[in-house]
Amino acid sequence: MKTFDAARTRAALSFDRLVPALARAFADGAEVPPRHVHALNGGTVLIMPAWQGRFLGIKTINIFPGNAARGLPGLFATYLLYDATTGEPLAQIDGNEITARRTAAASALAASKLVRPEARRLLVIGRGRVGSLLPEAYRAVLPIDTVTVWHRGSGLSLEHAVREADIVSCATLSEAPLVRGEWLRPGSHVDLIGSFTPRMREADDACFAGAAIYVDTEEALVKSGDLIGPIARGVFTPADVRGTLATLCRGTAPGTSHAGERTVFKSVGTALEDLAAAMLVFAAG
């Protein structure tokens, strides 16, 4: 069995290779059972399997928001890749690198399908592992020339930063809305990464009102507090969601209807992305 440490995993997952690999994976499809979600000691444990062709992959990811106070990352993950025909273990791959890089790549993939061509100004909210990768990922697909990073200790006005941005990408573990719809520019794109449980929120209801809404997978509709809350309050319905990454990559989802229309992309992550990334790493051998 091959072992890929963080450095080897990172080297195999440049965004100019990873974003197209995700696009192919979403277009082709894979078997992706529902993830296992377990609460443990103030954290969340996810077990995420997927298989496609000759490969089976299983990721275990532990998310503990309280780790910041301990001086530790909030996320730890491991990834095992198997032969789907025999069950033979093929590789153990650094799960932290896979998770962070495929998450940023998925946001960039969605943006490549939804963002206006003239968009140049990116705001990143959050300075964790994923947030630090977002500028590089976005620049792999869009001509970004200005990047602003906001976090609670930045000293910047979040309202001002949002009002100036063409793209707002939010990668936090917040349980209360940070982005307000009244701050967003017409025609802007909102990328919401962090809210992967019903208790978590990064955007208020006004961000979704009148927007063209897309999700990475339909699972987001029952996993994310950013979607569950507005749906329950009648801000929009599941039928209003225009598409997923699969339908965008297959060309069957409609895009925005006019230049001033706001787009919102909500992701919760999927094991298909992990598998596509793991297959790239294994191929790099």
C-alpha positions as CSV (number, residue, x, y, z in Angstrom):
1,M,0.0,0.0,0.0
2,K,1.3,3.4,-1.0
3,T,1.5,6.2,1.6
4,F,1.1,9.9,0.6
5,D,2.1,12.4,3.2
6,A,0.8,16.0,3.1
7,A,3.6,17.3,0.8
8,R,3.1,14.6,-1.8
9,T,-0.7,14.9,-1.6
10,R,-0.4,18.7,-2.0
11,A,2.0,18.4,-5.0
12,A,-0.5,16.2,-6.9
13,L,-3.5,18.5,-6.4
14,S,-2.6,21.7,-8.1
15,F,-5.9,23.6,-8.8
16,D,-5.3,23.6,-12.6
17,R,-5.5,19.8,-12.4
18,L,-8.0,19.4,-9.6
19,V,-10.8,21.7,-10.8
20,P,-11.1,19.9,-14.2
21,A,-10.9,16.5,-12.4
22,L,-13.8,17.5,-10.2
23,A,-15.8,18.7,-13.3
24,R,-15.3,15.3,-14.9
25,A,-16.2,13.4,-11.8
26,F,-19.5,15.4,-11.3
27,A,-20.3,14.9,-15.0
28,D,-19.6,11.2,-14.9
29,G,-21.2,10.5,-11.5
30,A,-20.3,7.9,-8.8
31,E,-21.9,5.9,-6.1
32,V,-22.0,8.1,-3.0
33,P,-23.9,6.8,0.0
34,P,-25.1,9.3,2.6
35,R,-22.3,10.3,5.0
36,H,-22.3,9.1,8.6
37,V,-22.5,12.0,11.0
38,H,-21.8,11.6,14.7
39,A,-21.5,14.2,17.6
40,L,-18.6,13.6,19.9
41,N,-17.2,15.8,22.7
42,G,-18.3,19.1,21.1
43,G,-17.1,18.0,17.7
44,T,-18.5,16.3,14.6
45,V,-17.2,13.0,13.1
46,L,-18.0,12.3,9.4
47,I,-17.5,9.0,7.6
48,M,-17.7,9.5,3.8
49,P,-17.5,6.6,1.3
50,A,-17.7,6.7,-2.5
51,W,-16.8,4.4,-5.4
52,Q,-16.4,4.7,-9.1
53,G,-14.9,2.2,-11.6
54,R,-12.0,0.4,-10.0
55,F,-11.7,2.7,-7.0
56,L,-13.3,2.8,-3.6
57,G,-12.5,5.5,-1.1
58,I,-13.4,6.2,2.5
59,K,-12.6,9.4,4.3
60,T,-12.9,9.9,8.1
61,I,-13.0,13.6,9.1
62,N,-13.1,15.0,12.6
63,I,-14.2,18.6,13.1
64,F,-13.6,20.2,16.5
65,P,-14.3,24.0,16.5
66,G,-12.9,24.3,20.0
67,N,-9.4,23.3,18.8
68,A,-8.6,27.0,18.1
69,A,-8.3,27.6,21.9
70,R,-5.9,24.6,22.1
71,G,-3.7,25.9,19.3
72,L,-4.8,23.1,17.0
73,P,-6.5,22.9,13.6
74,G,-10.2,22.5,13.7
75,L,-10.2,19.6,11.3
76,F,-8.3,16.3,11.0
77,A,-8.9,13.8,8.2
78,T,-7.6,10.5,6.9
79,Y,-8.3,8.9,3.5
80,L,-8.0,5.3,2.4
81,L,-8.2,4.2,-1.2
82,Y,-9.0,0.6,-2.2
83,D,-9.4,-1.5,-5.3
84,A,-13.2,-1.7,-5.7
85,T,-13.0,-5.2,-7.3
86,T,-10.9,-6.9,-4.7
87,G,-11.0,-4.7,-1.7
88,E,-7.2,-4.5,-1.6
89,P,-5.9,-1.3,0.1
90,L,-4.1,0.8,-2.4
91,A,-3.1,4.0,-0.6
92,Q,-3.3,6.0,2.6
93,I,-3.5,9.7,1.7
94,D,-3.3,12.8,3.8
95,G,-7.0,13.6,4.4
96,N,-6.4,17.2,5.5
97,E,-4.9,18.2,2.2
98,I,-7.5,16.3,0.2
99,T,-10.4,17.9,2.2
100,A,-9.1,21.5,2.0
101,R,-8.0,21.4,-1.6
102,R,-11.1,19.7,-3.0
103,T,-13.3,22.1,-1.0
104,A,-11.6,25.2,-2.5
105,A,-11.6,23.5,-5.9
106,A,-15.4,22.9,-5.7
107,S,-16.0,26.5,-5.0
108,A,-13.8,27.5,-7.9
109,L,-15.6,25.0,-10.2
110,A,-19.0,26.5,-9.3
111,A,-17.7,30.0,-9.8
112,S,-16.4,29.1,-13.2
113,K,-20.0,28.3,-14.2
114,L,-21.8,31.1,-12.3
115,V,-19.6,34.2,-11.9
116,R,-19.9,37.1,-14.3
117,P,-16.8,37.3,-16.7
118,E,-16.0,40.8,-15.5
119,A,-15.8,39.9,-11.8
120,R,-12.3,40.8,-10.4
121,R,-12.7,41.4,-6.7
122,L,-12.7,38.5,-4.3
123,L,-13.5,38.7,-0.6
124,V,-12.5,35.7,1.6
125,I,-14.2,35.5,5.0
126,G,-12.2,33.3,7.3
127,R,-8.4,32.5,7.5
128,G,-8.4,28.8,8.1
129,R,-6.9,26.1,5.9
130,V,-9.7,26.3,3.3
131,G,-9.8,30.1,3.3
132,S,-6.1,30.4,2.7
133,L,-6.5,28.3,-0.5
134,L,-9.4,30.1,-2.0
135,P,-7.5,32.9,-3.8
136,E,-5.3,30.4,-5.5
137,A,-8.3,28.2,-6.5
138,Y,-10.3,31.1,-7.8
139,R,-7.3,32.4,-9.8
140,A,-7.1,29.1,-11.5
141,V,-10.5,29.7,-13.2
142,L,-11.1,33.5,-13.1
143,P,-9.0,36.7,-13.7
144,I,-9.1,37.8,-10.0
145,D,-7.0,40.9,-9.5
146,T,-8.0,42.0,-6.0
147,V,-8.3,39.8,-2.9
148,T,-9.4,40.9,0.5
149,V,-9.3,38.6,3.6
150,W,-11.6,39.3,6.5
151,H,-11.5,37.6,9.9
152,R,-12.5,38.7,13.4
153,G,-9.1,40.1,14.2
154,S,-8.5,41.8,10.9
155,G,-9.7,45.3,11.9
156,L,-11.6,45.6,8.6
157,S,-15.2,46.5,8.2
158,L,-17.0,43.4,7.0
159,E,-19.9,45.5,5.7
160,H,-17.5,47.6,3.6
161,A,-15.6,44.6,2.3
162,V,-18.8,42.8,1.2
163,R,-20.1,46.0,-0.5
164,E,-16.9,46.2,-2.5
165,A,-16.7,42.6,-3.6
166,D,-17.8,40.9,-6.8
167,I,-17.4,37.5,-5.1
168,V,-17.9,36.7,-1.4
169,S,-16.5,33.4,-0.3
170,C,-17.2,32.4,3.3
171,A,-15.2,29.6,4.9
172,T,-15.9,29.7,8.6
173,L,-17.3,27.6,11.5
174,S,-19.8,30.3,12.4
175,E,-23.2,29.5,14.0
176,A,-24.6,33.0,13.3
177,P,-24.9,34.9,10.0
178,L,-21.9,36.9,9.0
179,V,-23.0,38.1,5.5
180,R,-26.1,40.2,5.1
181,G,-28.0,40.4,1.8
182,E,-28.4,44.2,2.1
183,W,-24.6,44.5,1.7
184,L,-24.3,42.5,-1.5
185,R,-23.7,44.2,-4.9
186,P,-26.1,43.4,-7.7
187,G,-24.8,40.6,-9.8
188,S,-22.4,39.4,-7.1
189,H,-21.7,35.8,-6.3
190,V,-21.9,34.3,-2.8
191,D,-20.0,31.1,-2.0
192,L,-20.9,29.5,1.3
193,I,-18.6,26.8,2.5
194,G,-18.8,26.5,6.3
195,S,-22.3,25.7,7.3
196,F,-22.4,21.9,7.1
197,T,-24.7,21.2,10.1
198,P,-28.2,22.5,10.8
199,R,-26.8,24.7,13.6
200,M,-24.3,26.6,11.5
201,R,-25.0,29.8,9.5
202,E,-22.9,32.1,7.4
203,A,-25.5,34.1,5.6
204,D,-28.8,35.8,6.5
205,D,-32.1,35.1,4.8
206,A,-31.8,38.2,2.6
207,C,-28.8,36.7,0.9
208,F,-31.1,34.1,-0.6
209,A,-34.2,36.2,-1.4
210,G,-34.4,36.7,-5.1
211,A,-31.1,35.0,-5.8
212,A,-30.3,32.2,-8.2
213,I,-29.4,29.4,-5.8
214,Y,-27.2,26.4,-6.5
215,V,-25.9,23.6,-4.3
216,D,-23.0,21.1,-4.6
217,T,-25.4,18.2,-4.0
218,E,-29.0,17.9,-2.9
219,E,-27.8,16.7,0.5
220,A,-27.0,20.4,1.3
221,L,-30.7,21.0,1.6
222,V,-31.0,18.8,4.6
223,K,-27.6,19.4,6.1
224,S,-26.9,23.1,6.1
225,G,-28.4,25.6,8.5
226,D,-27.9,28.2,5.8
227,L,-30.6,26.5,3.7
228,I,-32.7,24.7,6.3
229,G,-33.6,28.0,8.1
230,P,-34.6,30.1,5.0
231,I,-36.6,27.1,3.6
232,A,-38.5,26.7,6.9
233,R,-39.3,30.5,6.9
234,G,-40.5,30.4,3.3
235,V,-37.7,32.5,1.8
236,F,-37.4,29.9,-1.0
237,T,-38.3,26.3,-1.6
238,P,-36.2,23.3,-2.6
239,A,-37.8,23.6,-6.0
240,D,-36.3,27.0,-6.5
241,V,-32.8,25.6,-6.4
242,R,-31.6,25.9,-10.0
243,G,-29.0,23.2,-10.1
244,T,-26.2,21.2,-8.5
245,L,-22.5,20.8,-9.5
246,A,-23.5,17.6,-11.4
247,T,-26.1,19.4,-13.5
248,L,-23.8,22.4,-14.0
249,C,-21.0,20.2,-15.2
250,R,-23.4,18.3,-17.5
251,G,-24.7,21.5,-18.9
252,T,-28.3,20.8,-17.9
253,A,-28.7,23.5,-15.2
254,P,-29.7,27.0,-16.2
255,G,-27.4,29.8,-15.5
256,T,-28.2,33.3,-14.3
257,S,-31.0,35.1,-16.3
258,H,-29.6,38.6,-16.3
259,A,-26.4,40.5,-15.4
260,G,-27.7,42.0,-12.2
261,E,-28.9,38.7,-10.7
262,R,-27.1,37.5,-7.6
263,T,-25.9,33.9,-7.5
264,V,-25.5,31.8,-4.3
265,F,-23.6,28.6,-4.2
266,K,-23.9,26.5,-1.0
267,S,-21.7,23.5,-0.5
268,V,-21.5,20.9,2.3
269,G,-18.9,18.7,0.6
270,T,-19.3,15.3,-1.0
271,A,-17.3,12.1,-1.0
272,L,-17.2,12.2,-4.8
273,E,-14.8,15.2,-4.6
274,D,-12.6,13.3,-2.2
275,L,-12.5,10.3,-4.5
276,A,-11.7,12.4,-7.5
277,A,-8.8,14.0,-5.6
278,A,-7.5,10.7,-4.3
279,M,-7.5,9.2,-7.8
280,L,-5.3,12.1,-8.9
281,V,-2.9,11.6,-6.1
282,F,-2.7,7.8,-6.7
283,A,-2.1,8.4,-10.4
284,A,0.8,10.7,-9.6
285,G,2.2,7.8,-7.7
